[in-house]
Amino acid sequence: MGAKAGDQIIVESEKVGKAPREGEILEVIESPLGIHYSVRWADGHETTFWPSAGSSRIVSARRSKPA
């Protein structure tokens, strides 16, 4: 299962004791160079993020079930 807009992304810090960075995926962008994401970080900034192996994890957004 791949990431979707609305999912959360958590990026682990490379420094011991530093908190991970969290944000909301706004867009999943596929290119010949790989998948990257447009992310709105918890501090409000928006960037394009290119994940590297093991640097991040995706948490699926909770989807409401139809009644």
HELIX and SHEET records of a PDB file:
SHEET    1   A 5 GLU A  46  PHE A  49  0                                        
SHEET    2   A 5 GLY A  34  TRP A  41 -1                                        
SHEET    3   A 5 ARG A  21  SER A  31 -1                                        
SHEET    4   A 5 GLN A   8  VAL A  11 -1                                        
SHEET    5   A 5 SER A  56  VAL A  59 -1                                        
END                                                                             
